[in-house]
Amino acid sequence: MSQSQQTQNLTLVQAVRDGLYTEMQADDRVVVMGEDVGKNGGVFRATEGLWEEFGDDRVIDTPLAESGIAGTAIGMAAMGMRPVAEMQFSGFMYPAFDQIVSHAARLRTRSRGRYTCPLVVRAPYGGGIRAPEHHSESKEAFYAHEAGLKVVIPSTPHDTKGLLISAIRDPDPVIFLEPKLIYRAFRGDVPEDDYEVPIGEAAVRREGTDISVYTYGAMTRPTLEAAENLEEEGIDAEVVDLRTVSPMDKETIVESFKKTGRAAVVHEAPKTGGLGAEITTTIQEEALLHQEAPVERIAGYDVPYPLYALEDYYLPSVARVEEGIRNAVEF
């Protein structure tokens, strides 16, 4: 990271744009492509102004064909470019799933290291904005299950820029999921210069001694709020923001749990098969003798993502997080 201390006060979506701009200025191999990313600046304005700055050759409006976007980007990456492909919503990625898991994730092993795939697939992700079907799903477990892919989910503007820069510079494909619920929910200080936040390292957002609460993305804020509220009840919760769900920072997960002996996991994805199960198993395998209570999972429900008003019941709320933490502490 540069020694300059100059910062900007940005929203998370502005940090995305700043990360893209920074890398496009620094490396002419970096191109941005996707539906409406050019003149329109993207549906959430994450690419606003990039087309005017870098032109048609580096900010490419594509047809509405996710498989084509991903396949083209994979070919560009294999030939030495650094494409950043935007999927307009993460729920639209299913047509591109075959390209991502059958080709992007396997190119290095298939070619015995002759080719790599330095590709970033960006997508607005998660619920809470009253969107229609396929706009609000949280399917990060699909991609975390696939060897050869890295999966990043930031929760702050600072981490968003640093993680995006790291993802663009990474020699292998990265799925970069941006929690759209917090795109403009708050601002944070973001260095003007380029810097990297390492992929695969969690951040302890709040120190505590009674219970470890693991979360990521948009659920970090309600988790921190619940932890602050419970302090009044004498519960001292440690909050760990994973930031990267693949590779998962198991060392930080286990280290925190050994200190507290109790755990809860918060994510908005469905409970069954969600990453909360992987975290729970990691604790069982690595720190069983420190465990004092069952691990609580506070998650979305095993139903299709609901529309409109029912979102408030589906997403883990501050109250639900507080209840889960209490259950683990009082066991």
C-alpha positions, -999 to +999 in steps of 0.1 A: +000+000+000+012+035-008+025+057+020+000+084+009-027+091+035-051+108+012-086+093+014-120+097-001-153+092+017-171+067-006-201+044-007-195+007-014-206+010-050-183+041-055-154+020-041-162-006-068-159+021-095-127+035-079-111+001-078-119-005-115-107+030-125-075+026-105-066-007-122-076+004-157-053+034-154-024+012-141-028-018-165-041-015-201-048-052-201-078-046-178-111-044-196-146-041-183-175-058-201-211-066-195-247-055-201-251-017-200-217-011-184-206+015-210-226+046-218-252+039-191-226+032-165-242+000-153-276-006-136-262+005-103-237+030-118-207+010-107-190+017-141-201+053-144-176+074-163-154+046-173-166+045-209-159+082-213-124+078-199-113+046-216-135+042-247-152+013-265-122-010-266-119-012-228-154-007-216-175-031-237-213-032-238-223-068-245-255-085-256-278-099-230-261-133-230-244-142-198-228-174-212-214-153-240-200-127-216-183-153-195-170-173-224-156-143-242-139-131-210-124-166-204-108-165-239-095-130-233-080-140-199-063-171-214-046-149-239-032-126-213-058-099-207-074-090-174-112-089-181-137-079-154-171-092-165-202-078-148-233-099-145-261-075-140-274-095-110-260-126-094-292-145-101-286-140-138-253-160-137-269-194-142-266-194-180-228-186-174-224-213-148-211-239-173-185-215-186-174-206-151-171-240-136-163-261-166-137-238-181-126-208-160-121-229-129-103-257-147-081-239-172-050-240-151-053-277-143-065-287-177-035-271-194-011-283-167-003-247-158+004-235-193-026-212-192-042-193-163-075-175-162-070-141-146-107-133-147-130-114-123-168-120-125-186-091-106-222-093-096-246-074-074-257-099-049-282-106-021-315-093-010-332-065+008-340-040-020-375-052-030-364-066-063-383-092-085-374-128-090-338-138-096-325-105-084-320-112-047-306-147-044-275-156-023-258-186-040-222-181-029-221-218-019-224-228-056-191-211-064-173-218-031-178-255-037-159-253-070-121-259-068-103-233-089-126-204-080-120-178-054-151-161-039-150-127-024-178-108-006-168-074+009-187-055+036-170-021+037-160+005+010-123+002+021-123-036+017-143-034-016-116-014-034-087-033-019-102-067-026-113-058-061-077-047-069-064-080-055-090-099-075-080-082-108-043-089-101-049-125-091-038-151-117-069-172-112-107-166-116-124-147-088-162-144-082-167-110-067-201-107-051-212-071-041-239-069-015-263-044-032-283-038+000-253-018+013-242-003-020-252+031-008-262+024+029-231+042+044-198+057+035-162+049+046-127+062+041-110+048+011-074+056+001-070+074-032-040+053-042-040+017-051-037-009-023-046-045-019-067-063+008-055-099+007-079-125-006-084-153+020-080-132+052-109-126+076-112-094+097-122-093+133-146-064+134-153-066+171-133-082+198-152-103+224-148-131+249-182-148+252-190-160+217-176-158+182-201-147+155-191-153+119-206-134+090-199-116+057-213-091+032-245-072+041-251-093+072-220-078+089-238-046+099-269-062+116-245-087+133-224-058+147-255-040+158-268-071+176-234-075+193-235-039+205-271-043+218-262-075+237-234-058+255-260-042+276-271-077+287-235-086+296-228-106+265-194-098+249-196-110+213-166-112+189-176-105+153-155-120+125-162-108+089-149-135+066-146-112+035-135-142+014-156-174+016-133-193-007-105-197+004-119-195+039-097-182+066-100-212+089-071-201+111-089-169+122-122-189+126-105-215+149-084-189+168-115-169+177-135-200+187-107-213+210-110-180+228-147-180+233-159-216+231-192-207+216-202-197+181-230-184+158-230-180+120-250-154+102-257-154+064-287-146+043-283-177+020-305-207+028-295-226+059-292-261+043-259-265+025-249-229+033-214-218+044-225-218+080-223-256+078-187-254+066-178-231+094-194-253+120-176-284+107-143-265+107-149-258+144-158-294+151-127-307+133-102-282+147-114-271+181-139-296+194-124-297+229-130-260+233-167-262+224-192-254+252-225-252+232-240-261+198-232-237+170-262-215+161-269-209+125-289-177+117-297-178+080-322-175+053-349-202+050-350-232+027-376-217+004-374-197-029-364-161-022-396-143-014-409-111-029-414-076-014-427-075+022-417-110+030-380-101+026-381-087+061-390-121+075-365-140+053-334-120+059-317-124+093-327-093+113-309-078+143-335-094+165-330-128+150-292-125+154-296-114+190-318-144+197-293-168+181-264-154+201-284-157+233-293-193+226-256-202+223-245-182+253-273-195+276-270-231+266 
